[in-house]
Amino acid sequence: MIRKWSASLVRAGRAARGSSAPVTYSLIALCCLAFLAGPASGLNPAYGTGDELLAVQRAYFRRWGVIPAELFEGSAGAALTPATALFVHGSWVHLLGNMLFLYVFGAMTEERMGRVQFTLFYVGCGYLALLGYAVANADSEQSLVGASGAISAVLGAFLYLFPRARVTSLLPFLFFLPVRFPAWVVLPFWAALQWLAAGRASDGPGVAYLAHLIGFGLGFGYASVRYGRPTSPTRVKAAPAPAPEGENQP
């Protein structure tokens, strides 16, 4: 099974090198492979079943995810968790929702920024988004995993760089009929939903909406400082509904 995953990683790497957005596709491949190899996917019988599997999953999330109450204790391992958590997802829905957003908005943003700069931007903003959430919830013992702090930063940068790009969205209140709106309509609407959800969020397990807002603000702010006037209109071939799966607190 390990050999199969290694071969898949090699094939994904070759495909990414031949694309116009190799970093975006490599990030998607790494997140998918990490999920498939880990206990959260439920596909590897070596992790057991039932209560045994749940115990392994909890230990896995605590090892690789961010635990705010432990982050500021001075441990080098804990300090790395806002980076490792970007490649860990709590469920199939969590993974697929995040990867869909990264696929839709990541490629154009990467092409505009360049590969090295986009890589540093993605990891740096993702790290800071999780760190910001941890500062605001310093007493929390919940483990925090997921890439959507970084992906939210991509959305923020995309909004600044391509504000008039037309995005196809599937809106629940329109019975999921595809409609096309400019990015300056869709993405601020998404950010507003995160703001409202963050205000109603409890301290228990769920989605860390604050990490989304921090990532979005970082991405928009970075793009506005680093780049000049926004790019001319274009089209985004597909886009999901305006609320991705977020940082999960398993």
Secondary structure, 3 states (H helix, E strand, C coil): CHHHHHHHHHHHHHHHHCCCCHHHHHHHHHHHHHHHHCHHHCCCHHHCCHHHHHHHHHHHHHHHCECHHHHCCCCHHHHHHHHHHHHCCCCHHHHHHHHHHHHHHHHHHHHHHCHHHHHHHHHHHHHHHHHHHHHHCCCCCCCEECCHHHHHHHHHHHHHHCCCCEEEEECHHHCCCEEEEEHHHHHHHHHHHHHHHHHHCCCCCCECHHHHHHHHHHHHHHHHHHCCCCCCCCEECCCCCCCCCCCECC
